[in-house]
């Protein structure tokens, strides 16, 4: 922690997990790292710290003697260690984008943001709104919100439930 930063009075450092106790991490570790990097920038941790080292945990608990450092962040640059086994070029591009946007004062959290859903509706018919081939939802929240909207528009509950199940079957990673 940077002792001269006005929000760091009395703080010397911290360690933490990327999820709360009892929750599991996402299976896609590249996406997990991307999300955490953007969170560190958007929440101001990069500015408040002299250095942040992200480790890949080997066991169930943090153990810096065994855990492998994978990235070192400072307020002005980042180093991706060779020990990182993910998509190095994709993570390196993201890091570069984050630092460039942060230096220009651009909102960093817009880098990873996806639209809640995409539609390929041509004539906007009722049948199209329940066609899983024409509606692409990216998260369980987006699916839930979309189905709620369909119900408020008067679609039959059975048809909406069928659409929800088909969407989940097509994209099991949504859960």
DABELJO-V97735 format. One record per residue. RES is the residue in one small letter. PHI is phi as a letter, one per 20 degrees, with the letter a starting at -180 (NA if undefined). Layout:
res = <RES:RES>
phi = <PHI:PHI>
//
This chain:
res = <x:x:x:x:x:x:x:x:x:x:x:x:x:x:x:x:x:x:x:x:x:x:x:x:x:x:x:x:x:x:x:x:x:x:x:x:x:x:x:x:x:x:x:x:x:x:x:x:x:x:x:x:x:x:x:x:x:x:x:x:x:x:x:x:x:x:x:x:x:x:x:x:x:x:x:x:x:x:x:x:x:x:x:x:x:x:x:x:x:x:x:x:x:x:x:x:x:x:x:x:x:x:x:x:x:x:x:x:x:x:x:x:x:x:x:x:x:x:x:x:x:x:x:x:x:x:x:x:x:x:x:x:x:x:x:x:x:x:x:x:x:x:x:x:x:x:x:x:x:x:x:x:x:x:x:x:x:x:x:x:x:x:x:x:x:x:x:x:x:x:x:x:x:x:x>
phi = <NA:e:f:e:f:f:e:d:f:n:e:d:r:b:c:a:d:e:c:f:g:n:d:e:f:f:f:e:f:f:f:f:f:g:f:f:f:f:f:f:f:f:e:n:f:f:f:e:d:f:a:c:d:e:d:e:f:e:d:f:c:f:b:f:f:d:f:e:f:d:b:c:d:c:f:d:b:b:c:e:f:f:f:f:e:e:e:g:f:f:f:f:f:f:g:f:f:f:f:f:f:f:f:e:n:e:f:f:f:f:f:e:f:d:f:f:b:d:c:d:f:e:d:l:f:f:f:f:f:d:e:f:f:d:d:d:d:d:b:f:f:f:f:f:f:f:f:f:f:f:f:f:e:n:f:f:g:f:f:f:f:f:f:f:f:f:f:f:f:f:c:f:f:f:f>
//
